[in-house]
Amino acid sequence: MIKVRSTLPEFVHNIIISDSDYFDIEPGGIGNRIFKYYLDKKIISINFERETTKILQFNLDKYNDDIFMDELKRREFQTISDFIRSLFINYVNNLRTTREKIIFQDIFSPIENAINFGKQISIKYHGKVRRVDPYFIKAYEQEGRSYLFCYCYKCQDYRNYKISDIKIVYQHVQNRIERDSEYLENVLNNFDPFLSYSNKVKVSFTEEGLRLYKRTPMNRPKLLEKKDDQYLFECDNKLALVYFPQLY
């Protein structure tokens, strides 16, 4: 297999390593997925300063190995390093949620197809196969991740499944069941990964807890009402167990 190597601007290298850690994929895995994604897309060649650079190298997988040199010639890049560098620069010139769609296109595409055609799917999630009715995919900007909102037959309830943790998608011939459209619309418009919509939690803060609350925006539940020292949040119990203990 071909080992490709490229000199990258330091900020590009740092984003690749950060995404590798965040999405739990080796940098080489990201490189192979980026190459496949851009096969039918325009790649902008970008010059860069060589003052602060880092080297990234990885092996092409079998599919990419077979077509890489032909693609290099078709694109008319002078060197492999120039080609790989341009791929990575085009990739990092996107928000993290868009970069997620690039590296997980094999998961996004069949789910989006099933949603568009109203079909049931089965997914492999955390090692278990689940049959679901998929309704929408929603990017949660606070995390830089996307979630599949669906009805899970195994759980007999609505669930959000993290796209980056879905390994396999199978589409079924059966149509999905069209459930409460008003509820689905409200979940979409008030989205959070914990499905907090319509769930309420009442909280009393200590003085120190209130100070920490004001300084801790990540996963902060939506505040519905404040009366004296009582705070009413729209918050699922799972989110409450994640968010509030860190304030005490």
Disulfide bonds with the S-S distance in Angstrom:
none
